[in-house]
Structures are given as structure tokens and as C-alpha cells.
Amino acid sequence: MNNTTYSPKKGEIEKKWYVIDASGRPLGRTAAEAAKLLRGKHKPTFTPNADCGDYVIIINCKDAMFTGRKLDQKIYRHHSGYIGGMKETTARVMMDTKPERVMFMAVKGMLPHTKLGRKQATHVRVYVGSEHENIAQKPEVWEVK
């Protein structure tokens, strides 16, 4: 009986490119699906301490929607580091000005807050419209269930 756990080596991991269309879908569900692909949880060889995930392209993020009253109630905050430097922006304003930033922040928040998570966050590309510049990678369309 073999009691060893399989752990994929760096050279054995195959990385694919996937496209997720966010139009008409809740932002959080799209981000959760992207985070699952980035981590590699859809693969049978998933290892939590290795980067075995794929690359993800998210298109049409301007058409992603918030459920409930989140568009007016959700607040994005950042701080400049100076006294009184807190800046607050509602989700409605962020979706009008920087929808790709909103999607990226949602995906990044669903990844582990470690070195590995920061590395996996670099494998996502977010685009406002339906055009993307990663056609050379021959991405496959990933259907969000």
C-alpha cells in the first residue's frame, strides 16, 4: 500500500488561458470563479502550497452587476498615509470610472493573502470591453455556472 501524497513538480504543471465574460453576471460570482481558476482548484492535481493555477482574462467588466443595494451602499476606501488622508468612493462611482479596478480588487480579495496569492494575482487580466490583447495565447472560454 502506497501512503504517499502526490505533489506536482514545477515542470509538470500545465497552465492554460481562460476567458470569462462578466456581462450580466454578479461581480462576486465572476470573481469567485476567476479565483478558483487562478488557484487551480478545478484541477485534480490541486496543491494548496504550489502555483498550479491557470491564467484568466476577464472581459466586459463594465457590464458586471452588483446585487441588492451594493451599488450605493458599498464603499471602497484607501489611505494616502498622511493624517486625514482617507479617501472613500462608492461602488457606483468606481464602476463608472474604473470598472476593471473593481473586478481586480474582488478577485485579489478572494486569493490567499500570502506570497503565493500575490503571485497568482499577477495571472489575471481584466478588460473593460469585449476586446483583449491576449489572442496569441489562444484562450478557451470558461462558462460560469
C-alpha angles and dihedrals in degrees: 000000000000113000098179123121117230113239118181118234122229093257094048095060114100115203122204132187121238132188120213119193109213098187113126093000128110111266094230095052092050091048092049091052091048091050090051090054093045092053094044096237091142091065125084089226094060113153117183095211097047134068099244096142130112135242118267131204116194115197133185093025089156087068095051112114138216119225123228117357096322092118090070101025103045113090127197114208134191133168129220093209094247127105109278090010097132113129121194128193130177121234091247092059092044092050090051095048108026113010092159090058091052091052093046092050090050092051094044091051090057094054123083114277093234139093089277092052091050089051092048090050089064089062095069124088119193124196130186096215136034094268120089133176098225098087092120090066090061096227121203121226112250115206114217109221 
